[in-house]
Amino acid sequence: MTDKTHYRKAFDSPYLSAADIVDPVVLTVRRVVLEKDKTKKTQDHFNTAYWEEAELRPGEKLKPMILNSTNSKAMAILSGSKWIDDWAGLSVTVFVDPNVRFGKETVEGLRISKATERPQGAAPALVEQGDAKAKEGEAALRAFWEGLTEAQRQTLMPRLRGWKTVAKGAKP
């Protein structure tokens, strides 16, 4: 993990890009839709994945991801279905491949693979937040938990008992 800023962050995009992903991250598909390019650079339509997770890192909104042909094929294989409507609920690892061919160039690009173990690989930032909130006490832990999506709660459920124990012992 780095606190440095990628040069491509200056070119704000409505979509997830290689500049956004520092380490491989496990994400859960909320839905995939065929939609018109939001950059308004083209009239093209793309398979676009929206995620259950709200943030990529604390305070950084998670953007939808355009699923190019390669990533759409990966989703079909991982889900066992060629229908984008069936991909909801699928957990995948999103990572940066430094050797993606784009025309005649080799560039960094996002790729999708089978989800790695959760929650360690899924949302380390959420685990850290939960650890911190538990140390603050029961009210802080409750507020944190209520702010999570259902998918995030399911992912973090194995940690909840330990957090509750820590929260009960915390000094207000």
N, C-alpha and C positions, 0 to 999 in steps of 0.2 A: 504494500500500500504506500502511496506517495501523496504528499500534500502539494506537489507541483502542478502547474497548469499546462495542459496540452495546448499547443499552438492553434489547433483546430477549434478550440472552445470559443474563439473570437468569432467564428462563423456559425452563429447560433442556428441550430437546426431543430425542427419540431420532432425529429426522429432520433432514436438511439444510434450512436455511431461508435467507431473504434476509439475516438477521443474520450468517450464517456466511461469506457470499461478499463479499469486499472488491473483488476484481477478477475479471473473467471467467476461468474456469479450464477447461482441457481435462481431461476425465476419460474413462476407458475402462470401459465396462460389463462387469462380471464376470458378472452374471446379473440378470434381472428376474423377480420372482415376484409372484403375487397373494396378499397376506397381510392378516391382520386388523390393524387399527389398533393400534399399540403404545402409543399415548398413553392408551388405555383410556377415552377420552372418547366413543367411538362403538363400535358393533358393525360398522362398515363395513369392507370389504376394499378394498385399494388395490393398484395396480401399483406395486411398489417396486423401485427400481434400487439394486443393490449394485455397488461400484466395485473395480477392480483396485488402485487407489492406496490405500494404508493411511492416509495423512495428508493433510489439506488444506494444512497448514503444518507445519513441524517441531514435533513435540510435540503437535499437535492432530489427534486421530483424525477421520478422514473418516466422516461419517454416511451411511446410506442416504438416498435421496431418493424421496418419494412423487411419482409421475408422475400429475398430474391429467389431465383430458381433453385439454387443449391440448398438454401435454408428451408424452402418450402418442401423440397424432396426429403430433407432430414426430418422435418416435422411429420410428414406422411409415414416415413419408416418408423419413427419412434412411437407414433400414436397407433400405427396399424391401420390408418384410414387415409384415403386420398381426399377426403372431404374436410375443408377448413372448419366447418361447423362442429366437427368431432374433436377438434384439438383443444377445446376448453378443458381446463383442469390438468393438462399435461405439464409436468415439471421438466425443465430443460436447463442445461448449463450454457450460458452465453459467454463466449470468449473471443479474444482477438487473434486472428490468424494473420501473421505478417506477410504471407505469400499469396494473397488473393489476386487473381488476374482480373484487370478491369481494362478492357480493350487491349492495347499493346503494353500497358503498364502493369507492374506488380505493386500492389498497395496493401495497406492494413485493412482488413475487413472483419466484420462480425461473422461468427459461425456458431452453429448450434450442435450440441451433442447430448447424449444421455445425461440426465441429472446425476450429479454426484451426491454423496451422503448429505442429508440434512440433519440438524440445522447448521453444523459447522461450516459447510460450504455454501449454505443457502443465504444466510443473512447475518454475518458476523457483527455488523453494526447494530442490528436489532438485539442480538445476544448481549452486546456490550451495554446497550441502553437498558435492557431488562436488569442486568447485573447492577447498574448504577441506581435505577429506580428502586430496586429491592433494598439497597443500602439506605435509601432515603426514608423508607417506611411503607406501611401498608397503603396509605392513601396515594402515594406517588406510584406504587406498583399497580394499584387498581386503575388509576387514570391512564397509565401506559397501556395496560392490557385492553382497556375499553377503546383506545385509539387504534388498535390493530385491526386489520381485515380478518375475516374468518380463515382465510388460507394462512395468514401469518400466525394466528392463534394455534391452528393445527400443527404448524411446523414447530412452534415453540412450546407446545404442550408438555413435552418431556422435562422441560426446565422449570415449569410453573411451581411444582411442589417445593423445589429447592429455593426458588425466589421467595415463596410465601414464608418459609422458615426463616430466611434472612430478614425479611421485612418485619416479622413479628419481633425479632430481637433488636431491630434498629431503634435508635433514640430519636424522638421527634425533634 
